[in-house]
Structure formats: structure tokens, C-alpha cells
Amino acid sequence: MLLGEHAVVYGYPCIVTALSERLCITQGLPSGDTRFIDAAIKTWGKPGETLSAQCAFSGKYGFGSSSAVTVAALKTLRPDATEKEIFDAAYKIVMDIQGKGSGFDVAAATYGGTLYYIKNKVIEPLAIKEMPLVVGYTGVKANTPILVAEVASKRAKEPEKVERIFQAIAKIVEEAKIKMVEGDWERVGRLMDFNQEYLRDLGVSSEKLEAMISAAKGAGAWGAKLSGAGGGDCMIALHPGGVQGKPLVKKAITEAGGEVVHVSPNAPGVRVETTDNQEEEFIVVDKDDNILGYKTRYECHHDKSLVHRTVGVLIFNDKGQLLLQKRSMTKDMEAGVWGISAAGHVEKGQSYEDAAHRELKEELGVDVPLTSVARFISETKEETEMAMLYKATSEGPFVFDQKETSEVQFFDIQNIRSLQLSVHSVQSLKKAGVL
């Protein structure tokens, strides 16, 4: 939580960011506290299904681990679910088990990045590139439900005063939303200081938090405050750049008795981790297909200027039907949609045809004579390919790797238009005159 603690519970806005440490859910026998996993399985799973959670990162810091495990479990059970579907289901589970809260941590785990959030109303991603954030842990585990209850009690006794505090916090959040997008972190730091003053008024700060906040400010931090329910857990600070910035703020937090937590903000939300090797080298060419060099899969899939060689194969049966494969949810590009019969990248030292035969054997367990159809440039919003397309005839049987492909099926040509097809596949089918 960056700004807006406690007020968010009562319908006021907050700003929250997802952190870089990952929690992983896999198929397998669970251990430890399984309440959230059990509830996720009851919601979307099958009888007897089991899931296991692994995380090298400690849940002691108060970074929404309960929400993270719930969101990850739901994504595992239904990989094709939308972010909205996952958020709604996870929010209900967390509220049913914990009883109190606003769901901002569920939103962060689901959507990732940095979000402007209003309970039951708004989840708005903020376009932020970098955030000069330092996180310090007090060493004290906070009890969020008790702290939320204490603020509720204070609000019941002094409704006008607490409501004025919430309204003031909301104004801070609204200005910070603008300044974060503008990259004015010095002003955001000042707003964090203002927010902390109101949190003190609510009675949720602590002596240890105040010592660490004061130390960070004394070392030059632009702003510092508690993060979350208060009482313990973590504080955050925004640091100026350079060697006189972040290192000095970290050192001051440590000297004040805190533990610097090495995390990065603005991280991605829930996802199915890819089985594709991101370090695999692709052949990079110019628009005339002359080899320029070699770049990794990750680089080619994140830079449209890197034109790289690929192959595709269209397999027809004796009835004229076309074989399509549904891409696995663990693919790093166009996961979960239908694609052409076989496709892949040309490896270093391979010809196009050699690569096409290799892909047929790897993806479908067959190898048949090929006829070239066309060589063309295929583009999506993420990447640019120099694609060589072939066609062939085969009745199978086909044996496919479920890490790569979840299903293969022959389709009548007239039925293909109704399918959700990958962008590259649409372009290939148009080149072949199928669409």
C-alpha cells in the first residue's frame, strides 16, 4: 500500500503497487495453512483436486500473501479466466475467511503494476515506469483485523473527526495519482508525509515505525510513511537518485533497527509461467531476409524491430480439413488460442525446411513431405517475424507435448473463422488462401 490506508475500507481511494517477489501454485499436496487454497478449489476446482504453494519470500512482512495465494490458486484452476473473474472470486474468498478488508491486495495480485483502487468500484492501472521506493520491515508482525477494528471503533466514537481524516487522505491520494504518472516523486514524497500525519491521528502508527520513518527522512528521503494496517509490518520511503539517495536511506533504516526488504514495485500480476526458454537464440534478419545476427527469445518478443525467422506448416487430411493446434497456457506468446498445425522458430545454423521438419516431429510426432507456400513478414503488436509457410498432407496419428499444445483437431475450412485464432495464424491462413 502506497497511500490511502484505512480510508479505503470505507469507500475512499487508495494507491497500491504489486511487488516483484513471486508465489507459485502447482499441482500437488498442500502443506501449512490451506484455508485459501481449499476455498479456491471449492470455488473453481474439481473434487479431490490438490494444489501446493511455494514461495521463497516470507509471509511475515504483511505483503498480502493470503490474497496472492488465493489469486494464484484460482488462476491455476482456470488459466483462461479473465482478470475480472479472478478478482471477483478471490475477493469473495478473502472476505469470507478474513471478514474485514477492502480487497486492494487482491487487486494488486490479480492485475499487477500500480493501481488506483476504490473498493467495489474502481481498479485503474497507472502508467508508471519507475518508482524510487525503499521498503523497511519493523520486525513486528501486525494484526490487520484488530487494527481495522480499532479504527472502526474510533470512527464510531468520533465519526466527524475520523470522516474528516478519511476525506483529507482521499485528497492526498487524488493528487498523488496525478504526480506519480507525471514522475514528480519529490511531491509524492511530501504527500506521503501528509498521509502519515493522518495515520498518526488514527492511532495506527508505532514507536518502531516512527523511528524508521524519521531515520529515512533524516537521510534525505523525499517522504516516508507506514504501509498497510500499521502497528508494525513495513514502512516505505521515496529516495532521491544517485549514491547519496537510496544507499543512505537504506543505511538509515537499518541503523534504526529495521530490515531493508529487497523488492521492486510495479511488478506483473498473476500469470501462468511460461515453459519457453527465454535465453534461446533466434536468427535476426533484415527485411530482405539477410542475417544480421542473433538475439534471445525474450529480446525478439519485446522488440518489434528485431525481425526473426520462423516456420509454419498447414496439414490437411484427405477430406480437405485443416489440422489446428490449441496453444498451451504456458506459452509466452498468444497462449490459449488456436494456431496453425505446427509452427516455431528457426534455430541457429538451420534452414527453413529443416526447422519445419523439426517442428512437425516435436509438436505432432510426425514427419511428412513439405511444399512451400510463401515467405512473408508477419507482425503483431509485440514482435515481427520473417515467416516461411509450408503445407502437407497427413492423417496422423498425432502425438503432442502438452507443455506446448493442449489440443489438436481437424476442422472444416468454413468453421475456422469462428475460432479464436492467433494473430500469426490468421496472417498465415490468409497467405495460403484459406481465409
HUQUI-V866577 format. One record per pair of residues at least 24 apart in sequence whose C-alpha atoms are under 10 Angstrom apart, sorted by the first residue. I is the first residue (numbers start at 1). J is the second residue. Records with the same first field share a line. If there is no record, write none. Layout:
I = J ; J
This chain:
1 = 63 ; 64 ; 104 ; 105 ; 108 ; 114 ; 115 ; 226 ; 227 ; 228 ; 229 ; 234 ; 235 ; 236
2 = 114 ; 115 ; 133 ; 173 ; 176 ; 188 ; 192 ; 195 ; 224 ; 225 ; 226 ; 227 ; 228 ; 235 ; 236 ; 237
3 = 116 ; 169 ; 170 ; 172 ; 173 ; 174 ; 176 ; 177 ; 188 ; 191 ; 192 ; 195 ; 196 ; 225 ; 226 ; 227 ; 228
4 = 116 ; 117 ; 118 ; 166 ; 168 ; 169 ; 170 ; 171 ; 172 ; 173 ; 174 ; 192 ; 195 ; 196 ; 199 ; 227 ; 228
5 = 102 ; 104 ; 148 ; 166 ; 169 ; 170 ; 195 ; 196 ; 198 ; 199 ; 204 ; 226 ; 227 ; 228 ; 229 ; 230
6 = 101 ; 102 ; 147 ; 148 ; 151 ; 152 ; 166 ; 169 ; 199 ; 202 ; 204 ; 228 ; 229 ; 230
7 = 102 ; 118 ; 151 ; 162 ; 163 ; 165 ; 166 ; 167 ; 168 ; 169 ; 170 ; 199
8 = 101 ; 102 ; 103 ; 104 ; 117 ; 118 ; 119 ; 166 ; 169 ; 170
9 = 100 ; 101 ; 102 ; 103 ; 104 ; 118 ; 119 ; 148 ; 152
10 = 101 ; 102 ; 118 ; 119 ; 152 ; 163 ; 166
11 = 102 ; 117 ; 118 ; 119 ; 120 ; 121 ; 166 ; 170
12 = 102 ; 117 ; 118 ; 119 ; 166 ; 167 ; 169 ; 170 ; 171 ; 173
13 = 104 ; 116 ; 117 ; 118 ; 119 ; 121 ; 122 ; 123 ; 166 ; 167 ; 169 ; 170 ; 171 ; 172 ; 173 ; 174
14 = 104 ; 115 ; 116 ; 117 ; 118 ; 119 ; 169 ; 170 ; 172 ; 173 ; 174 ; 176 ; 177
15 = 104 ; 108 ; 114 ; 115 ; 116 ; 117 ; 118 ; 123 ; 124 ; 125 ; 126 ; 173 ; 174 ; 176 ; 177
16 = 104 ; 105 ; 107 ; 108 ; 112 ; 113 ; 114 ; 115 ; 116 ; 117 ; 125 ; 126 ; 227 ; 228 ; 265 ; 266
17 = 104 ; 105 ; 107 ; 108 ; 109 ; 111 ; 112 ; 113 ; 114 ; 115 ; 116 ; 125 ; 126 ; 131 ; 264 ; 265 ; 266 ; 267 ; 268 ; 269
18 = 63 ; 64 ; 105 ; 107 ; 108 ; 109 ; 110 ; 111 ; 112 ; 113 ; 114 ; 115 ; 263 ; 264 ; 265 ; 266 ; 267 ; 268 ; 269
19 = 63 ; 108 ; 109 ; 112 ; 113 ; 114 ; 262 ; 263 ; 264 ; 265 ; 266 ; 267 ; 268 ; 269
20 = 112 ; 113 ; 262 ; 263 ; 264 ; 265 ; 266 ; 267 ; 268 ; 269
21 = 55 ; 56 ; 57 ; 58 ; 63 ; 262 ; 263 ; 264 ; 265 ; 267 ; 268
22 = 54 ; 55 ; 56 ; 57 ; 65 ; 68 ; 72 ; 109 ; 267 ; 268 ; 269 ; 270
23 = 53 ; 54 ; 55 ; 56 ; 57 ; 65 ; 68 ; 69 ; 72 ; 109 ; 270
24 = 52 ; 53 ; 54 ; 55 ; 56 ; 68 ; 69 ; 72 ; 73 ; 76 ; 270 ; 271 ; 272 ; 273
25 = 51 ; 52 ; 53 ; 54 ; 55 ; 68 ; 69 ; 70 ; 71 ; 72 ; 73 ; 74 ; 75 ; 76 ; 77 ; 272
26 = 50 ; 51 ; 52 ; 53 ; 54 ; 72 ; 73 ; 76 ; 77
27 = 51 ; 52 ; 53 ; 73 ; 76 ; 77
28 = 52 ; 53
29 = 53
30 = 54
33 = 66
34 = 66 ; 69 ; 70
35 = 66 ; 70 ; 93 ; 94 ; 97
36 = 66 ; 67 ; 68 ; 69 ; 70 ; 71 ; 73 ; 74 ; 90 ; 93 ; 94 ; 96 ; 97
37 = 66 ; 69 ; 70 ; 71 ; 72 ; 73 ; 74 ; 93
38 = 70 ; 73 ; 93
39 = 70 ; 73 ; 74 ; 89 ; 90 ; 92 ; 93 ; 94 ; 96 ; 97
40 = 69 ; 70 ; 71 ; 72 ; 73 ; 74 ; 75 ; 76 ; 77 ; 89 ; 90 ; 93 ; 94
41 = 70 ; 73 ; 74 ; 76 ; 77
43 = 74 ; 77 ; 89 ; 90 ; 93
44 = 73 ; 74 ; 75 ; 76 ; 77 ; 78 ; 89
45 = 73 ; 74 ; 76 ; 77 ; 78
46 = 77
49 = 77
51 = 76 ; 77
59 = 141
60 = 137 ; 139 ; 140 ; 141 ; 142 ; 233
61 = 136 ; 137 ; 138 ; 139 ; 140 ; 141 ; 142 ; 232 ; 233 ; 234 ; 261
62 = 137 ; 140 ; 141 ; 142 ; 143 ; 144 ; 227 ; 228 ; 229 ; 230 ; 232 ; 233 ; 234
63 = 105 ; 227 ; 228 ; 233 ; 234
64 = 103 ; 104 ; 105 ; 106 ; 108 ; 109 ; 228
65 = 105 ; 106 ; 109
66 = 90 ; 94 ; 97 ; 98 ; 105 ; 106 ; 109
67 = 91 ; 93 ; 94 ; 95 ; 103 ; 104 ; 105 ; 106 ; 107 ; 108 ; 109 ; 110
68 = 105 ; 106 ; 107 ; 108 ; 109 ; 110 ; 269 ; 270
69 = 106 ; 109 ; 270
70 = 94 ; 106 ; 109 ; 110
71 = 106 ; 107 ; 108 ; 109 ; 110 ; 269 ; 270 ; 271
72 = 109 ; 110 ; 269 ; 270 ; 271 ; 272
73 = 270
74 = 270
75 = 110 ; 270 ; 271 ; 272
76 = 270 ; 271 ; 272
79 = 271 ; 272 ; 329 ; 330 ; 335 ; 336
80 = 272 ; 329 ; 335 ; 336 ; 337
82 = 110
83 = 107 ; 110 ; 111 ; 269 ; 270
84 = 110 ; 111 ; 123
85 = 110
86 = 110 ; 111 ; 270
87 = 111
88 = 120
91 = 120
98 = 144 ; 145
99 = 145
100 = 144 ; 145 ; 146 ; 148 ; 149
101 = 144 ; 145 ; 148 ; 229
105 = 228
106 = 269
107 = 269
108 = 266 ; 267 ; 268 ; 269 ; 270
109 = 267 ; 268 ; 269 ; 270 ; 271
110 = 268 ; 269 ; 270 ; 271
111 = 267 ; 268 ; 269 ; 270 ; 271
112 = 265 ; 266 ; 267 ; 268 ; 269 ; 270 ; 271
113 = 265 ; 266 ; 267 ; 268 ; 269
114 = 177 ; 180 ; 265 ; 266 ; 267 ; 268 ; 269
115 = 177 ; 266
116 = 173 ; 174 ; 176 ; 177
126 = 177 ; 178 ; 180 ; 181 ; 266
127 = 180 ; 181 ; 182 ; 183 ; 266
128 = 180 ; 181 ; 182 ; 183 ; 266
129 = 180 ; 181 ; 183 ; 265 ; 266
130 = 180 ; 181 ; 183 ; 185 ; 264 ; 265 ; 266
131 = 180 ; 183 ; 185 ; 238 ; 239 ; 264 ; 265 ; 266
132 = 185 ; 186 ; 221 ; 222 ; 237 ; 238 ; 239 ; 240 ; 241 ; 245 ; 246 ; 264 ; 265
133 = 185 ; 221 ; 223 ; 224 ; 236 ; 237 ; 238 ; 239 ; 240 ; 246 ; 263 ; 264 ; 265
134 = 216 ; 221 ; 224 ; 235 ; 236 ; 237 ; 238 ; 239 ; 246 ; 247 ; 249 ; 250 ; 253 ; 260 ; 261 ; 262 ; 263 ; 264 ; 265
135 = 224 ; 226 ; 227 ; 234 ; 235 ; 236 ; 237 ; 238 ; 249 ; 250 ; 253 ; 258 ; 259 ; 260 ; 261 ; 262 ; 263 ; 264 ; 265
136 = 209 ; 212 ; 213 ; 216 ; 226 ; 227 ; 233 ; 234 ; 235 ; 236 ; 237 ; 249 ; 250 ; 253 ; 254 ; 257 ; 258 ; 259 ; 260 ; 261 ; 262
137 = 208 ; 209 ; 212 ; 226 ; 227 ; 232 ; 233 ; 234 ; 235 ; 236 ; 253 ; 254 ; 257 ; 258 ; 259 ; 260 ; 261
138 = 206 ; 207 ; 208 ; 209 ; 211 ; 212 ; 226 ; 231 ; 232 ; 233 ; 234 ; 235 ; 253 ; 254 ; 256 ; 257 ; 258 ; 259 ; 260
139 = 208 ; 209 ; 232 ; 233 ; 234 ; 257 ; 258 ; 259
140 = 208 ; 209 ; 231 ; 232 ; 233 ; 234 ; 258
141 = 230 ; 231 ; 232 ; 233 ; 234
142 = 228 ; 229 ; 230 ; 231 ; 232 ; 233 ; 234
143 = 229 ; 230 ; 231 ; 232 ; 233
144 = 228 ; 229 ; 230 ; 231 ; 232 ; 233
145 = 229
146 = 229 ; 231
147 = 203 ; 204 ; 229 ; 230 ; 231
148 = 204 ; 229 ; 230
150 = 202 ; 203 ; 204
151 = 202 ; 203 ; 204 ; 229
154 = 202 ; 203
155 = 202
161 = 201 ; 202
162 = 198 ; 201 ; 202
164 = 198
165 = 195 ; 197 ; 198 ; 199 ; 201 ; 202
166 = 195 ; 198 ; 199 ; 202
168 = 194 ; 195 ; 198
169 = 194 ; 195 ; 196 ; 197 ; 198 ; 199
170 = 195
171 = 195
185 = 222 ; 223 ; 238 ; 239 ; 240
186 = 221 ; 222 ; 223 ; 238 ; 239 ; 240
187 = 222 ; 223
188 = 222 ; 223 ; 224 ; 238
189 = 217 ; 221 ; 222 ; 223 ; 224 ; 225 ; 237 ; 238 ; 239 ; 240
190 = 221 ; 222 ; 223 ; 224 ; 238
191 = 222 ; 223 ; 224 ; 225
192 = 222 ; 223 ; 224 ; 225 ; 226 ; 236 ; 237 ; 238
193 = 217 ; 222 ; 223 ; 224 ; 225 ; 226 ; 237
194 = 223 ; 224 ; 225
195 = 223 ; 224 ; 225 ; 226
196 = 223 ; 224 ; 225 ; 226 ; 227
197 = 225
199 = 225 ; 226 ; 229 ; 230
200 = 225 ; 226 ; 230
203 = 230 ; 231
204 = 228 ; 229 ; 230 ; 231 ; 232
205 = 229 ; 230 ; 231 ; 232 ; 235
206 = 230 ; 231 ; 232
207 = 231 ; 232
208 = 232 ; 233 ; 234 ; 235 ; 256 ; 257 ; 258
209 = 233 ; 234 ; 235 ; 236 ; 256 ; 257 ; 258
210 = 235 ; 256
211 = 252 ; 253 ; 255 ; 256 ; 257 ; 258
212 = 236 ; 237 ; 249 ; 252 ; 253 ; 254 ; 255 ; 256 ; 257 ; 258 ; 259
213 = 237 ; 249 ; 252 ; 253 ; 256
214 = 252 ; 253 ; 256
215 = 248 ; 249 ; 250 ; 251 ; 252 ; 253 ; 254 ; 255 ; 256 ; 257 ; 258
216 = 246 ; 248 ; 249 ; 250 ; 251 ; 252 ; 253 ; 254 ; 255 ; 256
217 = 249 ; 252 ; 253
218 = 248 ; 249 ; 252 ; 253
219 = 244 ; 245 ; 246 ; 247 ; 248 ; 249 ; 250 ; 251 ; 252 ; 253
220 = 244 ; 245 ; 246 ; 248 ; 249 ; 252
221 = 245 ; 246 ; 248 ; 249 ; 250
234 = 258 ; 259 ; 260 ; 261
235 = 260
236 = 260 ; 261
271 = 329 ; 330
272 = 329 ; 330 ; 331 ; 332 ; 335
273 = 329 ; 330 ; 331 ; 332
274 = 328 ; 329 ; 330 ; 331 ; 332 ; 333 ; 335 ; 403 ; 404
275 = 328 ; 329 ; 330 ; 331 ; 332 ; 403 ; 404
276 = 330 ; 331 ; 332 ; 333 ; 403 ; 404
277 = 332
278 = 332
280 = 345 ; 347 ; 348
281 = 308 ; 345 ; 346 ; 347 ; 348
282 = 306 ; 307 ; 308 ; 309 ; 310 ; 345 ; 346 ; 347 ; 348
283 = 307 ; 308 ; 309 ; 310 ; 345 ; 346 ; 347 ; 348 ; 349 ; 350 ; 386
284 = 308 ; 309 ; 346 ; 348 ; 385 ; 386
285 = 309 ; 385 ; 386
286 = 386
287 = 376 ; 377 ; 385 ; 386
288 = 376 ; 377 ; 386
289 = 375 ; 376 ; 377 ; 386 ; 387
293 = 348
294 = 347 ; 348
297 = 332 ; 345
298 = 332
299 = 383
300 = 382 ; 383 ; 384 ; 385
301 = 332 ; 333 ; 380 ; 381 ; 382 ; 383 ; 384 ; 385
302 = 381 ; 382 ; 383 ; 384
303 = 381 ; 382 ; 383 ; 384
304 = 379 ; 380 ; 381 ; 382 ; 383 ; 384 ; 385
305 = 382 ; 383 ; 384 ; 385
306 = 383 ; 384 ; 385 ; 386
307 = 377 ; 378 ; 379 ; 383 ; 384 ; 385 ; 386 ; 387
308 = 345 ; 346 ; 377 ; 378 ; 383 ; 384 ; 385 ; 386 ; 387
309 = 344 ; 345 ; 346 ; 347 ; 348 ; 351 ; 352 ; 355 ; 377 ; 384 ; 385 ; 386 ; 387 ; 388
310 = 343 ; 344 ; 345 ; 346 ; 347 ; 352 ; 355 ; 356 ; 375 ; 377 ; 378 ; 384 ; 385 ; 386 ; 387 ; 388 ; 389
311 = 342 ; 343 ; 344 ; 345 ; 346 ; 351 ; 352 ; 353 ; 354 ; 355 ; 356 ; 357 ; 359 ; 375 ; 385 ; 386 ; 387 ; 388 ; 389 ; 390
312 = 339 ; 340 ; 341 ; 342 ; 343 ; 344 ; 345 ; 352 ; 353 ; 355 ; 356 ; 359 ; 360 ; 372 ; 373 ; 387 ; 388 ; 389 ; 390 ; 391 ; 424 ; 425 ; 428
313 = 340 ; 341 ; 342 ; 343 ; 344 ; 356 ; 357 ; 359 ; 360 ; 370 ; 371 ; 372 ; 373 ; 388 ; 389 ; 390 ; 391 ; 392 ; 428
314 = 339 ; 340 ; 341 ; 342 ; 343 ; 370 ; 371 ; 373 ; 389 ; 390 ; 391 ; 392 ; 393 ; 425 ; 428 ; 429 ; 432
315 = 340 ; 341 ; 342 ; 360 ; 368 ; 370 ; 390 ; 391 ; 392 ; 393 ; 394 ; 395 ; 396 ; 410
316 = 341 ; 391 ; 392 ; 393 ; 394 ; 395 ; 410 ; 411 ; 412
317 = 392 ; 393 ; 394 ; 395 ; 396 ; 410 ; 411
318 = 393 ; 394 ; 395
319 = 395 ; 410 ; 411 ; 412
320 = 393 ; 410 ; 411 ; 412 ; 413
321 = 393 ; 409 ; 410 ; 411 ; 412 ; 413 ; 414 ; 415 ; 416
322 = 393 ; 394 ; 409 ; 410 ; 411 ; 412 ; 413 ; 416 ; 434
323 = 393 ; 394 ; 395 ; 396 ; 408 ; 409 ; 410 ; 411 ; 412 ; 413
324 = 407 ; 408 ; 409 ; 410 ; 411 ; 416 ; 421 ; 425
325 = 363 ; 364 ; 400 ; 404 ; 405 ; 406 ; 407 ; 408 ; 409 ; 410 ; 421
326 = 402 ; 404 ; 405 ; 406 ; 407 ; 408 ; 409 ; 420 ; 421 ; 422
327 = 402 ; 403 ; 404 ; 405 ; 406 ; 407 ; 408 ; 421 ; 422
328 = 401 ; 402 ; 403 ; 404 ; 405 ; 406 ; 407
329 = 402 ; 403 ; 404 ; 405 ; 406
330 = 402 ; 403 ; 404 ; 405 ; 406
331 = 403 ; 404 ; 405
333 = 382 ; 383 ; 422
334 = 421 ; 422 ; 423 ; 424
335 = 404 ; 405 ; 422
336 = 405 ; 406 ; 407 ; 420 ; 421 ; 422
337 = 405 ; 406 ; 419 ; 420 ; 421 ; 422 ; 423 ; 425
338 = 405 ; 406 ; 407 ; 408 ; 409 ; 416 ; 419 ; 420 ; 421 ; 422 ; 423 ; 425 ; 426
339 = 405 ; 408 ; 419 ; 420 ; 421 ; 422 ; 423 ; 424 ; 425 ; 426 ; 428 ; 429
340 = 408 ; 421 ; 422 ; 424 ; 425 ; 426 ; 428 ; 429
341 = 391 ; 392 ; 408 ; 409 ; 410 ; 425
342 = 390 ; 405
343 = 387 ; 388 ; 389 ; 390 ; 424 ; 425
344 = 387
345 = 385 ; 386 ; 387
346 = 386 ; 387 ; 388
352 = 387 ; 388 ; 389 ; 390
353 = 388 ; 389 ; 390
355 = 388
356 = 388 ; 389 ; 390
360 = 398 ; 400
361 = 398 ; 399 ; 400
362 = 399 ; 400 ; 401 ; 404
363 = 398 ; 399 ; 400 ; 401 ; 402 ; 403 ; 404 ; 405
364 = 396 ; 397 ; 398 ; 399 ; 400 ; 401 ; 405 ; 408
365 = 396 ; 397 ; 398 ; 399 ; 400 ; 401
366 = 394 ; 395 ; 396 ; 397 ; 398 ; 399 ; 400
367 = 392 ; 394 ; 396
368 = 392 ; 393 ; 394
369 = 393 ; 394
373 = 428 ; 431 ; 432
374 = 428 ; 431 ; 432
375 = 428 ; 431
376 = 427 ; 428 ; 431
377 = 424 ; 427 ; 428
378 = 423 ; 424 ; 425 ; 426 ; 427 ; 428
379 = 423 ; 424 ; 427
380 = 422 ; 423 ; 424 ; 427
381 = 423
384 = 424
385 = 424
387 = 424 ; 428
388 = 428
389 = 428 ; 429 ; 431 ; 432
390 = 428 ; 432
391 = 432
